[in-house]
Amino acid sequence: MALSIGISATSAPAEDTKAVGTRYALFGVTPSIGVGLGFLTTEANGSVSSVDRSGAPIRPADTGETAAVTPLAHLSLGLESSALEFLPGRPSLFAQFDYFPSFSLTRNVASEGGGQGFRPPDAENFPEGAIAGQGSKTTIEADVSTFGLSAGLSFPVELLGVPFRVRPGVSWMHYTWDVEGRVLRAVKPSTIGSDFRGVDLSAKDSFDAHGVGPYLGLEFEPTAFGPLLASTYIEAAVYRVLSDQSESLDDMESFDDEFGVETYEANWSAEFDDWTYRATAGVRIYLAP
């Protein structure tokens, strides 16, 4: 679900405008600008594994899943026509462009151990297991470049004396996922001394995704507040993903040092659900001529 606050305005001389319900339009079309908050959500799963040259694991492999809920800011530009008298119910046409800067949250879809960075104990002699910060993980994060389009019909309805509009339509959205993986393993065959081999494997990449699906909005007819008309609304959209839904990463590191010759390799993956969901609710303001 999401929360968004929209602001719409028209500015034209009275002789160039006409009412659309209790809204006002310039040459039969009402422009709008929206600002608000919201979020989208989908399911994601991932994996991480790492091995040495012989194929033996250097850290335990892991798989997992998470609900990838992403808070968003909401900026939109919209247009709505005057009533189409020739259609039953006298609906109007609407279309809007939405841009969603995200408040990105990093989520582990697979992880074991800490994986924050090597933290050896403050001692002259210790085993490799005493070195904190070892571990492995696969993380996902939504990028800020999320935007979309919605369009459909807006029907005037009255229920229990309350006028509002039902807005069925179709919505399209484009978004980007950042996927990152890391494996940290300390190699220290002896408990004597403080030297150790720090294996640090990591990779990061992004991929674009887009989806399309049904949209439904409900909006109350505006109420006058001085020179402004204000209305409240709620909307939701469901997107069937039509593009890439997964990303795979890998990294390799070789050593030839006091501990010998060795090569390590790690693999990470993240896969997203076929469906993504978004919803908004808020206030829309129109400037009366």
C-alpha positions in Angstrom: 0.0 0.0 0.0 1.2 3.6 -0.4 0.4 7.1 0.7 0.6 10.0 -1.8 -0.6 13.6 -1.8 -1.4 15.1 -5.1 -1.8 18.8 -6.1 -3.5 19.8 -9.3 -4.0 23.3 -10.7 -5.5 25.2 -13.6 -4.9 28.8 -14.3 -6.9 30.4 -17.1 -9.3 33.2 -17.6 -12.9 32.3 -16.8 -14.0 32.6 -20.4 -11.5 29.9 -21.4 -12.7 27.4 -18.8 -15.7 25.2 -18.1 -16.7 22.9 -15.3 -16.0 19.2 -15.3 -18.2 18.1 -12.4 -16.9 20.5 -9.7 -13.5 20.6 -11.4 -12.4 23.2 -14.0 -10.8 22.5 -17.3 -8.8 24.6 -19.9 -10.2 23.8 -23.3 -11.8 20.7 -21.9 -8.7 19.2 -20.3 -7.7 19.6 -16.6 -3.9 19.4 -16.0 -2.6 18.3 -12.6 0.7 18.1 -10.6 0.9 15.6 -7.7 3.3 15.4 -4.8 3.2 12.7 -2.1 4.5 9.5 -0.5 3.9 5.8 -1.2 5.5 2.4 -1.5 5.6 -0.7 -3.7 6.1 -4.3 -2.8 7.1 -7.6 -4.3 8.6 -10.9 -3.1 12.3 -11.8 -3.7 14.5 -14.7 -3.0 18.3 -15.2 -3.3 21.3 -17.4 -2.7 25.0 -17.2 -1.9 27.7 -19.9 -2.2 31.6 -19.9 -2.1 34.3 -22.5 -2.7 38.0 -22.9 -2.9 40.0 -24.4 -5.8 39.1 -28.0 -4.8 35.3 -27.1 -4.7 35.2 -27.2 -0.9 32.9 -24.5 0.7 34.8 -21.7 2.4 31.6 -20.4 4.0 28.3 -22.1 4.4 25.9 -21.7 1.4 22.6 -20.0 2.1 19.2 -19.3 0.4 16.4 -17.1 1.6 13.5 -14.9 0.7 12.0 -11.5 1.8 9.2 -9.1 1.1 10.8 -6.2 -0.7 8.7 -3.3 0.5 10.1 0.1 -0.8 8.9 3.5 0.5 8.6 6.1 -2.2 8.2 9.8 -2.8 5.5 10.6 -5.4 5.7 13.2 -8.1 3.1 13.2 -10.9 1.7 15.1 -13.9 -1.8 14.3 -15.1 -4.5 15.3 -17.6 -8.3 14.6 -17.4 -10.8 15.4 -20.1 -14.3 16.8 -19.8 -17.2 14.4 -19.7 -17.7 12.1 -22.7 -21.4 12.6 -23.2 -21.8 9.8 -25.8 -20.7 7.1 -23.3 -23.0 5.6 -20.6 -22.2 7.1 -17.2 -20.6 10.2 -18.8 -17.0 9.3 -17.9 -14.0 11.4 -18.6 -10.6 10.2 -19.9 -7.5 10.5 -17.6 -3.8 9.9 -18.0 -0.9 10.6 -15.6 2.9 10.3 -15.5 4.3 9.3 -12.1 7.9 9.5 -10.9 8.8 7.7 -7.6 12.1 8.7 -6.0 12.7 5.8 -3.5 13.8 5.8 0.2 15.9 2.7 -0.5 16.1 0.0 2.1 18.8 -2.7 1.8 17.5 -6.2 2.5 19.3 -9.5 2.8 17.8 -12.2 0.7 20.4 -14.7 1.7 23.0 -14.4 4.5 25.1 -16.3 7.1 27.5 -14.9 9.6 28.0 -11.2 9.9 29.9 -10.3 6.8 30.5 -6.7 7.9 34.3 -6.7 7.8 37.2 -8.5 9.5 37.7 -7.6 13.2 40.6 -9.7 14.7 40.9 -9.8 18.5 43.4 -7.7 20.3 45.7 -10.5 21.1 49.1 -11.9 19.9 47.8 -15.4 19.2 44.3 -16.5 18.2 42.5 -19.0 15.9 40.8 -17.9 12.7 37.4 -18.5 14.3 38.1 -15.7 16.7 38.2 -13.2 13.8 34.8 -11.5 13.9 33.0 -10.1 10.8 33.2 -13.2 8.6 30.2 -14.2 6.6 28.4 -14.0 3.3 25.3 -12.3 2.0 23.2 -11.3 -1.0 21.4 -8.0 -0.7 18.8 -6.1 -2.9 17.9 -2.4 -3.0 15.5 -0.5 -5.2 17.1 2.2 -7.3 15.7 5.8 -7.4 14.8 5.6 -11.1 11.2 4.4 -10.7 8.5 5.9 -13.0 5.2 4.9 -14.7 2.1 5.8 -16.7 -1.6 5.2 -15.9 -4.6 5.9 -18.0 -8.3 5.0 -18.1 -11.9 6.3 -17.6 -13.2 8.4 -14.7 -16.9 7.7 -13.8 -18.9 10.1 -11.6 -20.8 8.1 -9.0 -23.0 9.0 -6.0 -23.4 6.7 -2.9 -25.5 7.7 0.1 -25.5 11.2 -1.2 -21.7 11.4 -1.4 -20.4 12.1 -5.0 -17.1 10.6 -6.0 -15.3 9.2 -9.0 -14.4 5.6 -9.9 -11.3 5.4 -12.1 -10.6 2.0 -13.7 -7.6 1.8 -16.0 -4.3 0.3 -16.9 -0.9 1.2 -15.4 2.7 0.6 -16.5 5.8 1.0 -14.3 9.6 0.9 -14.8 12.0 0.3 -12.0 15.6 -0.8 -11.2 17.0 -3.3 -8.7 20.5 -3.1 -7.3 21.9 -6.5 -6.4 25.1 -6.9 -4.3 27.0 -9.9 -2.9 29.9 -10.3 -0.5 31.8 -13.1 1.1 34.4 -12.6 3.8 36.6 -15.5 5.0 39.6 -15.3 7.3 42.2 -18.1 6.6 44.6 -18.7 9.5 45.8 -22.4 9.7 47.7 -21.8 13.0 46.6 -20.4 16.3 50.1 -18.8 16.7 50.6 -15.2 15.6 48.1 -12.6 14.4 48.7 -12.8 10.6 45.8 -14.2 8.5 44.7 -14.2 4.8 41.6 -12.0 4.3 39.5 -13.4 1.5 37.1 -10.7 0.4 34.9 -11.6 -2.6 32.3 -9.1 -3.8 30.2 -8.1 -6.8 27.4 -5.6 -7.6 25.1 -5.0 -10.6 21.8 -3.5 -11.5 19.0 -4.5 -13.9 15.9 -2.8 -15.2 12.4 -4.3 -14.9 9.0 -3.1 -16.0 5.4 -4.4 -15.7 1.8 -3.6 -16.7 -1.5 -4.3 -15.1 -4.9 -3.1 -13.8 -5.3 0.2 -12.0 -8.2 1.4 -9.9 -8.7 4.8 -8.2 -11.4 6.3 -6.1 -11.6 10.1 -5.7 -14.2 12.3 -3.9 -15.4 15.4 -5.8 -13.5 18.5 -4.7 -14.6 20.7 -1.9 -14.0 24.5 -2.2 -11.5 26.1 0.3 -11.3 29.7 -0.8 -9.6 29.8 -4.2 -8.8 26.1 -4.0 -10.7 22.9 -4.6 -9.5 19.9 -2.5 -10.4 16.2 -2.8 -9.2 12.9 -1.2 -8.4 9.8 -3.2 -7.1 6.2 -3.0 -5.6 4.2 -5.8 -4.0 0.9 -6.4 -2.2 -0.9 -9.2 -0.9 -4.5 -9.8 1.9 -5.1 -12.3 2.7 -8.3 -14.1 6.5 -8.2 -14.7 7.3 -8.4 -18.4 11.1 -8.2 -18.3 14.1 -9.5 -16.4 13.3 -10.9 -12.9 16.6 -12.3 -11.8 20.3 -11.4 -11.6 23.4 -13.6 -11.1 26.8 -12.4 -9.9 30.2 -14.0 -9.3 33.7 -13.1 -8.2 37.1 -14.8 -8.0 40.3 -14.1 -6.0 43.7 -15.8 -6.1 46.5 -15.8 -3.5 50.1 -16.8 -3.5 51.4 -15.8 -0.1 52.9 -17.3 3.1 49.8 -19.5 3.5 50.2 -21.1 0.0 48.6 -20.8 -3.4 44.8 -20.8 -3.5 41.9 -19.5 -5.6 38.4 -18.7 -4.2 35.2 -18.2 -6.1 31.7 -16.9 -5.0 28.3 -16.9 -6.6 25.2 -14.9 -5.7 21.7 -14.8 -7.2 18.5 -12.8 -6.7 15.1 -13.5 -8.2 11.9 -11.4 -8.0 8.2 -12.5 -8.1 6.1 -12.2 -11.3 3.9 -9.6 -9.6 4.6 -6.1 -8.1 2.0 -4.1 -6.2 1.6 -0.4 -5.6 -1.2 1.7 -3.8 -1.6 5.4 -3.0 -4.0 7.5 -0.9 -4.0 11.2 -0.2 -5.3 14.7 -1.2 -5.6 16.4 -4.5 -5.9 20.1 -4.8 -7.3 22.1 -7.8 -7.1 25.9 -8.3 -10.5 27.4 -9.1 -10.5 30.1 -11.8 
